[in-house]
Amino acid sequence: MAEVQLEHCFIRVSDIVEYPTELGNGCSLLQRKGLHPYGNTEEELLEVLTESAAMPSSLELCLESSRCRKFYDLYNEGHTPFSEKDPIRLLEYQGRYWASEGKHRVCMAKRLGVEKIDAHVYHSKKDIESLLPYEGEPGHFVFSYSFILGSRKPEDIKGTAGYLWADSPHGLTPGRFSFRGGWLNVSNDTEGELLELFPGLQYRVSVTIEKVGFWKRREKFSVEAEVVIRADHPKTKIWLLDVPAKELPGFLFTGELSLRTVYRFGCWRMKHLSQLLGNCLSMY
């Protein structure tokens, strides 16, 4: 984490940009809504926390917890709960804040419309927490490229390769594209069979090999991949990208990748951008 300075100050609650989702087992609201912090995705939790904040009745659910009731009373008395013994800790970047400690207190402050809270702030040199926007629409995505084994000639490398990174919903076994993602390439050949990663997300990879050339016979690999994303897929992280095949390591690689997002859904953050590039370069 790019933390460079600790400061104790009063922070406007409106500058804390989102509701914290790592609330543990003690959130009455999530329990009454049928969600569990360790059994639902971050996307599901953030959606419920954000949407319920606009419903006055949701505050009554929060106050079923004796702990949150105490926070409620102290805020109404003009105090930040337990600021001396257990200060709230925030991460800041360019005037925007995210909760790292004291998440229940931050959640209650946002729900009550508290103007300012007393907190310890870690200032970051770079943005790692901002949410990346959703992109694209669900549908069928096809990628195809070909190359002649061992050739570095530009004319022997054609087409576009796909990269998929998708977190399986809680309760399901992580798939081969969880955690780090992977290229839809020869190493992930499904022999053309459409496989389901989880309900709403399928993929297939088909590889064909043929001999080319008259005097010097060489192998030409043709790779076709398809990803099917349904509109009713689970609320989890899905990121699908493409890149010109010539830029892949092992071909005419120049050290850079022209990655283009064709579909992105879920709570992807700025820190995932650098992680993504590292994954792509190390996994081909």
Secondary structure, 3 states (H helix, E strand, C coil): CCEEEEEEEEEEHHHECCCCCCCCCCCHHHHHCCCCCCCCCHHHHHHHHHHHCCCHHHHHHHCCCHHHHHHHHHHHCCCCCCCCCCCEEEEEECCEEEEEECHHHHHHHHHHCCCEEEEEEEEECCCCCCECCCECCCEEEEEEEEEECCCCCHHHEEEEEEEEEECCCCCCCCCCCCCCCEECCHHHCCCCCCEEEECCEEEEEEEEEEEECCCCCEEEEEEEEEEEECCCCCCCCEEEEEEEHHHCCCCCCCCCCCCEEEEEECCCEHHHHHHHHHHHHHCC
